[in-house]
């Protein structure tokens, strides 16, 4: 297995967020598909085109120059994204359709994305994949281009709650690409009773001792504990945030590690019995063992949305619009769901999915379950408090 630590190529962040994950690059020969924010799947034939030194990939490099490409961007589209949203088939189909070659760079957290763009990296990418709350922050920083609706095809196929999201009214600066939940992945054969809510982590801490992991992500972990206390995932109340911190201090001796991606193999082998995980990672990991189950805690959890956006100084906006429209095509979106196991906000794409996929409640939870979940939102001045407590927790 070839691994390339993305943490080595990004600036260490003082403010880890929901997606501040450890990243590595899985290529041919890996034991299973990489994680949600899973890593680009690469065929053996594509390995020669991978620059492993900087985790950069050029997975679609065929076809003639696109007639719509700009002089600045040429026939290349540079994308900055979470891992797991691309594979050879998707990128090759786009290149064959448009003649535009795609180069994908991977980031491991919204803060890494933001720092890269603030350092001038925005001029290197024409499409970026910020999450919901980061879209809002980037709009406030005037970092995103306002989208021209007349150049987009298929926005009307989006589910109603994705057509006018609270983080970006009328999708003026972003187009929802995928969504999912955060929950607990556990070994049902080794736990009795099985978890129902976040409180289980404390109630069963003896059985879970050093055999459970939580994310390396301040907002997800603190948010989950806030939920367990009956508060909002996005609380800005100092007393509530401190209460969540103190509860984590109580739990920390039983935690094996704080990791966003590193739990999968250990859960399959039985070294772990429970892990905090993203829904798409959980779905993929569950294929490795019939004993593994995924749970959205009964008190609620986070509901995340990742989007496609065009930086204000994008070098090839023509190619960016071509990519967004390609991903809005129901057939393309549906095939990506089938192969990559993430939920699409595209109703026309959902209609093309098999009954088995549509009935997978881990992928598409019931409305009543989603009603108990929250999107992660900016917390303003409370960010400093979250970060201080997280540093104290993880460095102690």
Buried (B, 14 or more C-beta within 10 A) or exposed (E): EBBBEBBEBBEEBEBBBBBBBBBBBBBEEBEBBBBBBBBBBBEEEBEEEBEEEEBBBBBBBEBEEBEBBBEEBBBBBBBBBBBBBBBBBBBBBBBEBBBBBBBBBBBBBBBBBBBBBEEEBBBBBBBBBBBBBBBBBBBEEEBBBEBEEEEBBBBEBBEEBBBEBEBBEEBBBBBBBBBBBBBBBBBBBBBEEBBEBBBBBBBBBEBBEEBBBBBBBBBBBBBBBBBBBEBBBBBBEEEBBEBBBEBBEEBEEBBBBBBBBBBBEBBBEEEBBBBBBBBBBBBBBBEBBEBBBBBBBBBBBBBBBBBBBBBBBBBBBBBBBBBBBBBBBBEBBBBBBEEBBBBBBBBBBBEBBEEEBBEBEBBBBEEEBBEBBBBBBBBEEBBEBBBEBBBEBBEE
